[in-house]
């Protein structure tokens, strides 16, 4: 079995990094940084399974499971009551900043990539719009950073990947030739119903009923702690599978299952969260390893000057200007606005949506766009990882 070497390699990497993981938390070195860099060096070796590249069957399985768990866990960590009570900053970032980022990313890309399909340019801007707070974990855990700033960054990261998914799916449907399967409005009406109604409804019901049943079974001492934890993965996958069975979108269902999770008991919810985070972390770091091993070598030859320009703009102007606009009137100090704007890393959601794109429509003919996404994420992993600790410490001088 050609996969055994990579399985052994990945297991050894998890084990060795785990031995030093607590010590690494105090440094500027982040887990994604380590796994991506090691993946890039590993790509220089001749490994049989790499010949299949992104098309290798196990890549699809890992990518889909990772996306299911990431969407579920991100949504489940959001306290809806607290969000409604302290919604001012997160809602500005999500309802104003996120759409503005998508539009600005599209407008800047059009002159930089002449001849590229507008749908492909929009898709690139959409894929690069979600943020990943985990790339700058020190920011959301540092006591030096004000709690409202940490919460805003964390909530934005938890919800924007789910909000970006529906328009991404529309672009993929168009690029895959969806319009040829039906006639005009009737086709798109049915597509919208199945994808964006069935998914949320089924996911919400599964999450609510599943969480409620876990609560009841646990309170009556029918369910032990091990299976309380396992329920997180079961609910996420069940929501995905049921939605796909009726031609809804399983990823949207997984997101809404986490958002509407019906568990009210705090310690049970914490077990669900911890186990889900541990499982998703394993898949996420595996994806970062494969990102370095497969996607970076696939993309680097297409890194033109325009690709570098767009990647840098994506992490600065395209992110920071919409954040500044969305926070007008929020009465935040200028340093807070710049801080939130800079810490919008592009990470696992962008990688997983890129893999979803390649799985759905392939990579041939789309190399330039794929290369820009890969370059942007790679720069973000390095730059946001390196700046998280020192930038957080700058709050000492701004308090």
C-alpha positions as CSV (number, residue, x, y, z in Angstrom):
1,X,0.0,0.0,0.0
2,X,1.7,3.2,-1.2
3,X,0.0,5.3,1.5
4,X,1.8,3.6,4.4
5,X,4.9,5.8,4.2
6,X,3.0,9.0,4.4
7,X,0.8,7.6,7.2
8,X,3.9,6.7,9.2
9,X,5.5,10.0,8.4
10,X,2.4,12.0,9.4
11,X,2.0,10.0,12.6
12,X,5.7,10.5,13.6
13,X,5.3,14.3,12.9
14,X,2.2,14.6,15.1
15,X,4.0,12.6,17.9
16,X,7.3,14.6,17.7
17,X,5.6,18.0,17.5
18,X,3.2,17.0,20.3
19,X,6.2,16.5,22.6
20,X,7.2,20.1,22.2
21,X,3.7,21.6,21.6
22,X,3.4,23.5,24.9
23,X,6.9,24.9,24.6
24,X,6.0,26.0,21.0
25,X,3.0,28.0,22.3
26,X,5.4,30.5,23.8
27,X,7.3,31.1,20.6
28,X,6.4,32.6,17.2
29,X,6.3,29.0,15.7
30,X,2.8,27.8,15.0
31,X,1.6,24.2,14.2
32,X,0.5,25.2,10.6
33,X,3.9,26.8,10.0
34,X,5.7,23.6,11.0
35,X,3.5,21.2,9.1
36,X,3.5,23.3,5.9
37,X,7.3,23.8,5.9
38,X,7.9,20.1,6.6
39,X,5.4,19.2,3.8
40,X,7.3,21.4,1.4
41,X,10.6,19.7,2.2
42,X,8.9,16.3,2.0
43,X,7.7,17.1,-1.5
44,X,11.3,17.0,-2.7
45,X,11.3,13.2,-2.0
46,X,10.0,10.7,-4.5
47,X,6.9,9.2,-3.0
48,X,4.6,7.1,-5.2
49,X,1.3,8.2,-3.8
50,X,2.2,11.9,-4.6
51,X,1.9,11.0,-8.3
52,X,-1.9,11.2,-7.9
53,X,-1.6,14.7,-6.6
54,X,-4.8,16.4,-5.5
55,X,-6.7,13.7,-7.4
56,X,-5.6,10.9,-5.1
57,X,-8.8,9.4,-3.6
58,X,-7.7,9.8,0.1
59,X,-7.2,13.5,-0.4
60,X,-10.9,13.9,-1.2
61,X,-11.9,11.9,2.0
62,X,-9.5,13.9,4.3
63,X,-10.5,17.2,2.8
64,X,-14.3,16.6,3.1
65,X,-14.0,15.2,6.7
66,X,-11.8,18.2,7.6
67,X,-14.3,20.7,6.1
68,X,-17.2,19.0,7.8
69,X,-15.6,19.2,11.2
70,X,-14.1,22.7,10.8
71,X,-17.5,24.1,9.8
72,X,-19.3,22.2,12.7
73,X,-16.7,23.1,15.4
74,X,-16.4,26.7,14.3
75,X,-20.1,27.2,14.5
76,X,-20.6,25.2,17.7
77,X,-18.1,27.4,19.6
78,X,-20.3,30.5,19.0
79,X,-22.5,31.4,21.9
80,X,-25.6,32.7,20.1
81,X,-27.0,34.5,23.2
82,X,-23.6,36.2,23.9
83,X,-23.3,37.0,20.2
84,X,-26.7,38.7,20.2
85,X,-25.9,40.6,23.4
86,X,-22.5,41.8,22.2
87,X,-23.1,41.7,18.5
88,X,-21.8,45.2,17.6
89,X,-18.2,44.4,16.5
90,X,-18.7,40.9,15.1
91,X,-21.8,41.9,13.1
92,X,-20.0,44.9,11.6
93,X,-17.2,42.6,10.5
94,X,-19.5,39.9,9.1
95,X,-22.2,42.0,7.5
96,X,-20.2,44.9,6.2
97,X,-16.5,43.9,6.2
98,X,-16.9,40.4,4.7
99,X,-19.1,41.4,1.6
100,X,-16.9,44.4,1.0
101,X,-13.8,42.1,1.1
102,X,-15.4,39.9,-1.5
103,X,-16.3,42.8,-3.8
104,X,-12.9,44.6,-3.4
105,X,-11.0,41.3,-3.9
106,X,-12.9,40.8,-7.2
107,X,-12.4,44.4,-8.4
108,X,-8.7,44.4,-7.8
109,X,-8.2,41.0,-9.4
110,X,-9.9,41.9,-12.7
111,X,-7.1,44.2,-14.1
112,X,-4.4,42.0,-12.6
113,X,-5.6,38.8,-14.4
114,X,-6.9,39.8,-17.8
115,X,-8.5,37.0,-19.8
116,X,-9.5,35.0,-16.7
117,X,-13.2,34.2,-16.5
118,X,-15.1,36.6,-14.2
119,X,-16.6,33.7,-12.4
120,X,-13.2,32.3,-11.7
121,X,-12.0,35.7,-10.4
122,X,-15.1,36.0,-8.2
123,X,-14.4,32.4,-6.9
124,X,-10.8,33.3,-6.0
125,X,-12.0,36.4,-4.1
126,X,-14.6,34.4,-2.3
127,X,-12.2,31.6,-1.3
128,X,-9.7,34.2,0.1
129,X,-12.4,36.0,2.1
130,X,-12.8,33.8,5.2
131,X,-10.3,34.3,8.0
132,X,-8.6,31.7,10.3
133,X,-7.9,32.8,13.8
134,X,-5.9,29.6,14.5
135,X,-3.0,31.0,12.4
136,X,-2.6,33.7,15.0
137,X,-3.7,31.7,18.0
138,X,-1.6,33.8,20.4
139,X,-3.9,36.8,19.5
140,X,-7.2,35.1,20.7
141,X,-5.6,33.6,23.8
142,X,-3.4,36.5,24.9
143,X,-4.5,38.3,28.0
144,X,-2.8,41.4,26.7
145,X,-5.3,41.8,23.9
146,X,-8.7,43.3,25.1
147,X,-11.4,40.7,25.5
148,X,-13.8,42.4,23.1
149,X,-11.1,42.5,20.4
150,X,-10.3,38.8,20.9
151,X,-14.0,37.9,20.8
152,X,-14.6,39.9,17.6
153,X,-11.7,38.2,15.8
154,X,-12.7,34.8,17.1
155,X,-16.4,35.1,16.2
156,X,-15.7,36.6,12.8
157,X,-13.4,33.6,12.1
158,X,-15.9,31.1,13.4
159,X,-18.8,32.4,11.2
160,X,-17.3,33.8,8.0
161,X,-16.3,30.5,6.5
162,X,-19.9,29.3,6.7
163,X,-21.2,32.6,5.3
164,X,-18.7,32.4,2.3
165,X,-19.7,28.9,1.4
166,X,-23.0,29.5,-0.4
167,X,-21.7,32.0,-3.0
168,X,-18.6,29.7,-3.5
169,X,-21.0,26.8,-4.3
170,X,-22.9,29.0,-6.8
171,X,-19.6,29.9,-8.6
172,X,-18.6,26.2,-8.7
173,X,-21.9,25.2,-10.1
174,X,-21.6,27.8,-12.9
175,X,-18.0,26.9,-13.6
176,X,-18.9,23.2,-13.7
177,X,-21.5,23.9,-16.4
178,X,-24.5,23.9,-14.2
179,X,-26.5,26.0,-16.5
180,X,-26.5,23.3,-19.1
181,X,-28.4,20.9,-16.8
182,X,-31.6,23.0,-16.6
183,X,-33.5,25.8,-18.2
184,X,-32.9,29.2,-16.7
185,X,-34.7,30.3,-13.6
186,X,-36.4,27.0,-13.0
187,X,-33.0,25.2,-12.7
188,X,-31.4,27.8,-10.5
189,X,-34.5,28.1,-8.3
190,X,-34.5,24.3,-7.7
191,X,-30.7,24.4,-7.1
192,X,-31.0,27.2,-4.6
193,X,-33.8,25.4,-2.8
194,X,-31.9,22.2,-2.5
195,X,-28.5,23.7,-1.6
196,X,-29.4,26.6,0.6
197,X,-32.7,25.5,2.2
198,X,-32.4,21.8,2.7
199,X,-28.9,22.1,4.1
200,X,-29.6,24.7,6.8
201,X,-33.0,23.1,7.7
202,X,-31.6,19.5,8.0
203,X,-28.4,20.6,9.7
204,X,-30.2,22.8,12.2
205,X,-32.7,20.1,13.1
206,X,-30.0,17.4,13.4
207,X,-27.9,19.8,15.6
208,X,-30.7,20.8,17.8
209,X,-32.3,17.4,18.3
210,X,-28.9,15.7,18.5
211,X,-27.7,18.0,21.2
212,X,-31.0,17.8,23.1
213,X,-30.8,14.0,23.1
214,X,-27.2,14.0,24.3
215,X,-28.3,16.3,27.2
216,X,-31.3,14.1,28.2
217,X,-29.3,10.9,27.9
218,X,-26.4,12.3,29.9
219,X,-28.6,13.8,32.6
220,X,-30.3,10.5,33.1
221,X,-26.9,8.8,33.3
222,X,-27.5,6.7,30.2
223,X,-24.6,8.1,28.3
224,X,-20.9,8.0,29.5
225,X,-18.3,10.8,28.9
226,X,-16.6,9.0,26.0
227,X,-19.8,8.8,23.9
228,X,-20.7,12.4,24.9
229,X,-17.5,13.4,23.2
230,X,-18.0,11.1,20.2
231,X,-21.4,12.7,19.6
232,X,-19.8,15.8,18.1
233,X,-18.3,13.9,15.2
234,X,-21.5,11.8,14.8
235,X,-23.8,14.8,14.7
236,X,-21.6,16.7,12.2
237,X,-21.3,13.7,9.8
238,X,-25.0,12.8,10.2
239,X,-26.1,16.3,9.2
240,X,-23.8,16.2,6.2
241,X,-25.0,12.7,5.0
242,X,-28.7,13.4,5.5
243,X,-28.5,16.7,3.5
244,X,-26.5,15.0,0.7
245,X,-29.1,12.2,0.5
246,X,-31.8,14.7,-0.5
247,X,-29.4,16.7,-2.7
248,X,-29.0,19.5,-0.2
249,X,-25.5,20.8,0.6
250,X,-23.9,18.7,3.4
251,X,-21.3,21.3,4.3
252,X,-23.9,23.9,4.9
253,X,-25.8,21.4,7.0
254,X,-22.7,20.6,9.1
255,X,-22.2,24.4,9.8
256,X,-25.9,24.8,10.9
257,X,-25.7,21.7,13.0
258,X,-22.9,23.3,15.0
259,X,-24.6,26.7,15.1
260,X,-27.9,25.2,16.3
261,X,-26.4,22.5,18.6
262,X,-29.1,21.8,21.2
263,X,-26.8,21.0,24.1
264,X,-27.5,23.3,27.0
265,X,-25.5,21.6,29.8
266,X,-22.2,23.5,29.9
267,X,-19.8,20.6,30.8
268,X,-21.4,18.4,28.1
269,X,-21.0,21.1,25.6
270,X,-17.4,21.5,26.6
271,X,-16.7,17.8,26.0
272,X,-18.4,18.0,22.6
273,X,-16.3,21.1,21.8
274,X,-13.0,19.7,23.1
275,X,-13.3,16.4,21.2
276,X,-14.5,18.1,18.0
277,X,-11.6,20.5,18.2
278,X,-9.1,17.7,18.8
279,X,-10.4,15.7,15.8
280,X,-10.7,18.7,13.6
281,X,-7.1,19.8,14.6
282,X,-5.8,16.4,13.5
283,X,-7.5,16.7,10.1
284,X,-6.5,20.4,9.8
285,X,-2.8,19.8,10.4
286,X,-3.0,16.8,8.0
287,X,-4.4,19.2,5.4
288,X,-1.6,21.7,6.0
289,X,1.0,18.9,5.6
290,X,-0.6,18.0,2.3
291,X,-0.8,21.7,1.4
292,X,3.0,21.8,1.6
293,X,3.6,18.5,-0.1
294,X,1.2,18.9,-3.0
295,X,-0.3,22.3,-3.5
296,X,2.8,24.4,-3.0
297,X,4.9,22.4,-5.6
298,X,1.9,22.5,-7.9
299,X,1.6,26.3,-7.7
300,X,5.0,27.8,-7.3
301,X,5.8,27.8,-11.1
302,X,2.8,30.1,-11.7
303,X,3.8,32.7,-9.1
304,X,4.0,35.7,-11.5
305,X,4.6,39.3,-10.4
306,X,0.8,39.9,-10.5
307,X,0.3,36.8,-8.3
308,X,2.6,38.3,-5.7
309,X,1.0,41.7,-5.9
310,X,-2.5,40.3,-5.4
311,X,-1.4,38.0,-2.6
312,X,0.1,40.9,-0.7
313,X,-2.9,43.1,-1.4
314,X,-5.2,40.3,-0.2
315,X,-3.5,40.3,3.2
316,X,-3.4,44.1,3.5
317,X,-5.7,46.4,1.5
318,X,-8.3,43.9,0.5
319,X,-8.7,42.9,4.1
320,X,-7.8,46.0,6.1
321,X,-9.8,48.6,4.1
322,X,-13.1,46.8,4.5
323,X,-12.5,46.3,8.2
324,X,-11.7,50.0,8.6
325,X,-14.9,50.9,6.8
326,X,-17.0,48.4,8.7
327,X,-15.8,49.8,12.1
328,X,-16.5,53.5,11.3
329,X,-18.6,54.7,14.1
330,X,-17.6,51.9,16.5
331,X,-15.5,54.3,18.5
332,X,-12.5,52.1,18.6
333,X,-8.9,53.4,18.9
334,X,-7.0,53.4,15.7
335,X,-4.6,50.7,16.9
336,X,-7.6,48.3,17.5
337,X,-8.9,48.9,14.0
338,X,-5.4,48.2,12.5
339,X,-4.9,45.2,14.8
340,X,-8.3,43.6,13.7
341,X,-7.6,44.4,10.1
342,X,-4.2,42.8,10.1
343,X,-5.3,39.7,12.0
344,X,-7.5,38.3,9.3
345,X,-5.3,35.3,8.3
346,X,-6.2,33.2,5.3
347,X,-5.9,29.6,6.4
348,X,-7.7,26.3,6.6
349,X,-11.0,27.4,5.1
350,X,-9.3,28.8,2.1
351,X,-7.3,25.6,1.6
352,X,-10.3,23.4,2.0
353,X,-12.4,25.5,-0.4
354,X,-9.5,25.4,-2.9
355,X,-9.5,21.6,-2.6
356,X,-13.3,21.5,-3.0
357,X,-12.8,23.6,-6.2
358,X,-10.2,21.2,-7.6
359,X,-12.3,18.2,-6.7
360,X,-15.4,19.7,-8.4
361,X,-13.9,21.3,-11.5
362,X,-10.3,20.1,-11.7
363,X,-7.2,22.2,-11.9
364,X,-6.4,22.2,-15.7
365,X,-6.8,25.7,-17.0
366,X,-7.2,27.2,-13.5
367,X,-3.5,27.1,-12.5
368,X,-3.1,30.9,-12.2
369,X,-6.0,31.3,-9.8
370,X,-4.9,28.2,-7.8
371,X,-1.4,29.6,-7.5
372,X,-2.6,32.9,-6.2
373,X,-4.7,31.2,-3.5
374,X,-1.8,29.0,-2.5
375,X,0.6,31.9,-2.4
376,X,-1.7,34.0,-0.3
377,X,-2.3,31.2,2.3
378,X,1.4,30.4,2.4
379,X,2.3,34.1,3.1
380,X,-0.5,34.3,5.7
381,X,0.7,31.2,7.5
382,X,4.2,32.7,7.8
383,X,3.4,36.4,8.4
384,X,0.5,36.1,10.7
385,X,2.2,33.3,12.7
386,X,5.4,35.3,13.1
387,X,3.6,38.5,14.1
388,X,0.9,37.2,16.5
389,X,3.0,37.2,19.7
390,X,5.0,40.5,19.1
391,X,1.9,42.4,17.9
392,X,-0.2,41.2,20.9
393,X,2.6,42.4,23.2
394,X,2.3,45.9,21.6
395,X,-1.0,46.3,23.5
396,X,1.1,46.9,26.6
397,X,2.1,50.3,25.1
398,X,-1.5,51.1,24.0
399,X,-3.4,50.5,27.1
